[in-house]
Amino acid sequence: MLKKSLIAIFWLCWISNGSHLLQAQVETSQEDLDFGPNRADEPLAQEFSLTQTVKFLDATALNWQRERNCMTCHTNYAYLYARPAVAGDAEAHRQVRQYADQMVQDRWQEKGPRWDAEVVATAAALAFNDSLTTGDLASTTQIALDRMWTVQRDDGGFSWLKCGWPPMESDDHYGVTLAAIAVGVAPQAYRETAAAQTGLQKMRQYFQQNPPETLHHRAMMLWAASYLAGLVKPAEQEQWIKDLTAKQKADGGWALAELGKWDRADGSPQDTETSDGYATAFVIYVLRRAEVPIDAQPIRDGVNWLKTHQRQSGRWFTRSLNRDNKHFISHAGTAMALMALTACGETR
């Protein structure tokens, strides 16, 4: 069970004081929500189960809200990206979406966002969620998107949180690509608004001045470019796809530590040899967004890895790039696995 004591450095976490309680009501019992810690030694499932994947994602997102009372990229933001791939009308999904909407409507109005990064991350998750559910731009999503431009720097970037938790909370480049995805995926042609066009122009200038240094950066740009024409040149796209597929392991998976250059806080070496859930699912999803065919061998091998490496809990394990502790990147990896399998028509 997740401990009720909050770790102060968890970014995007905020302790409620009662009068500012944003926590959605959770009817599921604590026992039903508890899937245990993310463990490298958790046994593999005997066979792939979409039902178990959804149970894990629902429980983990609800438990995070209940125990932590916050939104994070690796858990409930990731959940809002992935859950509508199965069904957007589930009670758990409604509660997580309501939680995010209340944050924008209530806390932001009263106290403001905690960090600029919270604005971007919220806008991206809500825009993606809108695109897969109603297809309409919700009022809370527009508030978050419009507010995003008020915190954009003159150089086109955003002051991102650098907590040493790659690949999400470690550098500004991730924040800019996430903002680009938010604008690109937002329904009702939000990208054509005057504010979005101005913001996108500044982002393009940022990318020109700050080319992607890691494969994860390049993959994020491929994802953003699937919505925004001209963001990545055709020759770059072709080369980056080759670079990503070249990192595929013999077992069909990818290793997250090979997608960047990150030092571990605990001083131990990164594991560049073992395929993991986040990297495998992320690369497959990005390759599909870049129109790599479903029947391409890298995609087929990657899908096979995902379907044969799910754990008994329903999750896919990924070792933290920071320290051997909570391995919360496994939550995002499981959400991304659902997105990747859906993009390949492989949810049975």
N, C-alpha and C positions, 0 to 999 in steps of 0.2 A: 504494500500500500504506500502511496506517496505520502511523505511526511507533511504534517501541517505547518511546520516551521518553514518560513520563506527564506530563500537565499537572496540576499540583497542585490547581488550583482546580476541576477537574471534580468536581462533587458526586456522591456515591454511588460514587466510585472509591476503591479501596483497594489498596495495593501488597502482594502476598503475600510472605511471608518464607520460603517453602518448607514450614515445619512447619504453616503455616495455609493451605496451598494449597487453594483452592476450585474452581480452574479445571477444567471438565469436559474429558475427553479428546476431542480433535477429530481424526477420522480423515481429514477432507477436507484436501487439500493447501493450502498458503498461496496458491498461484496460483489455485486454484478459488474461494477465499474473497475474492479481491481484485476488487472491482467499481469501483475507482477512486474519486476524490473526488466529492462532490456539486457539480456544476457547473451554473450557469445556462445555459451554452451547449451542454450535452449535447443532441444531436439527438433529436427525437421518434421514437418507434417507428413503424414503418410501419403497424402495427395492434396493438390491445390484445392482450396475452398474459398470461393468468393464470399460466401456467407460469413465465414470466420474472419475474413479481412474486414468486412463491414462492421462486425461486432467489435473487433479490436479498435477500429478507428472511432466508432461512436463512443465507446467506453472511455478511450483515452482523452478525447476532446472534452467530454463532459466532466471527467475526473479532473482534468487540468483546470477547468473553470471553477469547479467546486473546491479544489484544494489550493490552487494558486491565485485564483481571481485575477487572471490577466490573459492577454493574447500574446502568442509567440509565433515566430515564423515556422519553427520546427513542429508545432503541434496544431493549435486550432486555426491559425491562418492556413496552413497546409490542408487542413481538413476542409475548409471552405472551397478550396480549389478542386478537391477530389470527390467529395461525397455526392454531388449531383450526377456524377458519372453513372451511379447506380439508381438513385432516386432522390429527388430534392424535397419530397413531401414527408420524409421521415421525421418523427418527433425530435430525435437527437439533432438532426440538421436544423430544424426550426429553432431549437434552443440556442445553438451556437451562432446562428445568423442573428437571432434577436440580441444576443449578448454584444455582438459587434455593432449592430445598429444602435443599441443603447449607448455604447461608448461614444459614438459620433454625435448622437442627438443630445445626450445628457452631459456626460463628463466633459466633452470637448467644449460644449456651450458654456459650462460653468467654470471649468478650470483650465481648459485648453489641453492640447496634446502634450505628452511628457517630452517627446523628442520629435525632431523632424522625421526621423526614420519611421516612427509610428504612423505618421500621416501617409507616407508612401506605401508602407506594408498594408495598411488598412485599405487604401484606395485600390491596390492591386487585387487583394483578396475579394473585396466586394464586387469589383468590376468583373472579375473572372466568374464569380458566383452568379452574378446577374446574367452573364452571357449564356450560362448553362441551365438556368432555371426559367425565369420569366422572359428573357430576351429583351427586357426593358431596363432602362437606367433608373435605378431606385433613387429616391431623393437623398438618402444617406450616402449613396455612392457618389452622387454628384457633389455633395458637400465635401467629401474626402478628396475627390479629384480636383475640384476648384481650389481647395486649401493647399493642395500639393504645389501649386504654382507660387503661392505666397512664401514658401520655404525653399524654393529653388535658388541656388546661388547664381551669380552673374556668369560663372564659367559653365553653367548648365548642369552642374552636379548638385548633390545634396549632402548635408553634413551627416554622414552615416555613423552609426554606433560601431565602434571597433573594440569589441569585447574579447577578441582572440578566439572566437568560435566560428571558424570557417565551415562551409563556404558562405554562410549568410551574414554573420555579424563580424566582418573582419576588414572590409575595405569599401571605399566609395563607389567603385565600379559596379559592384553588385546592386547598389541602390539605384543607380542611373538606369541600368537595364531593367530592373523591376518596375521603375516608373514608366519606362517605355512600353513594357508589357501591359501595364495598367491602362495606358492611353489607347494602345492598339486593340485591346480586347474589349474595351468598354462598348456597350451597345449604343444604338441610335446615333451612330456616326459622331460620337463625342470628339473624336480626333480632329474633326473638321471645324470645331469651334475656334474662335479667334485665340482664346487663352491657350488651348491645346496646341495650336499651330505655332504660336510663339514659343511655348515651352519645348516643343519637339525640335524646333530649329536650334535652340540652345543646347539640347541634348546631342544633336548631331555634331555640333561644334565641340562638345566635350569629348565625344568619341574620336573625333579627328585629332584632338590634342592628347588624348589618353587612350591609345590603342590597347586592346585586351592583352594582358600579359600571360594569362593562364588558359588552359583548355576549358576550365569552368566558365571563365569570362566569355570565351568565344561561343561556348554552347548557349549561354544566356543571351548573347547577341543573336544567335541563330533563331532562338525562340522569339525574341522581340521582332526580328526581321520577318517572321512568318505573318505578322500583322502590318508591318510598316515597310512599304516598298522603298528600296534604295538604301536601307539602313546598312546592309552588308552587300558588298560588290559580289557579282557572280563568281569571279575567280577566288575570292576569299571564302565564299560559301563552299565551293567545291573542295578547297584545300582543308578547311576546318572539318568537313565531314570525313575526309580521309584521315586527318589527324585523330579524330575521335574513334573511328573504327579501328585504327592501328593499335589502340590501347586495349582492345578487347582481349580478354584472357582465353586460353585454350578451352576453359570450361564454359565459355559463352558470356561470362559476366565482365564487369568493369570494377576497378578499385578506385574509390573516391580520392585516396591519397595521391593517385597518379594524375589527377585533373588539376593540380595546383602545386604550389611550393609553400607549405605551411609547417611551421615548427610547433611541436607539442609543448604545452605548458609543463607537463610532467617530465620532460626531458627524454622520454622514450622515443625510439624511432617510429616513424610512420610505417604502416603496413601497406606496401605497394604491391604485394603479391596476391592477397586474398580478395576475391570478388565480393562485393557487398550490395545490399538492396538499394541504397540511395543512388549510387553511381550507375548501376545497371539500369534502373528504372528511368533515371534522369536522362541518360544518354539515349535510350530507346525512344523516350518521349520527344526529345529534341530532334532526333533523326526523322521521326515521323512528321513532326512539324515542318521539317526541311524537305519533306516530300520524298524521303527514301522509301521505296516500296515495301509493303508488308512482307512480300516473299523474298526480299533481299536476305542473303545468308546471315549477315550480322544481326538483323532484326529477328530472324527465326531462331538463331542460337541464343540471343539475349532473352527472348520470350521463354524459351525452354529453361534457361537458368532460373528465371523468376518463378516459373510454375513448379520447379523441382527444389527450390530453396526457401519456400515459405516455412516459418516456424509453427509449432503446434498452437501457439496463441493466435495465429493469424497475421503476425507481423513479419517483416523482413529486417534482419539485424544489420546495423551498420556501426562500426566502431567510431567513436568520437575522434575527431582530429585534434582535440584539445587535451583531454586527459581521460584515463580509464575510470570513469565514474558513472554517470547516468546514461550516456549514449542516446540522448534524446533525438539525435539525427535519425534514429531508427523510426521515429514517428513520421517525420517528413518522408523518409524512404518508403514507408508503407503507403502513405498517401500517393506518392509519386508512382509506386508500383501499380496502384489501381488506375491511375491516369494512363500509364504506359500500356497496360494490358487492354484498356478500353480503346486506346488509339490504334491498337493492333487487332481489334475485334476478338479478343481472347479473355472474356470474362466468365466463361463457363468452366 
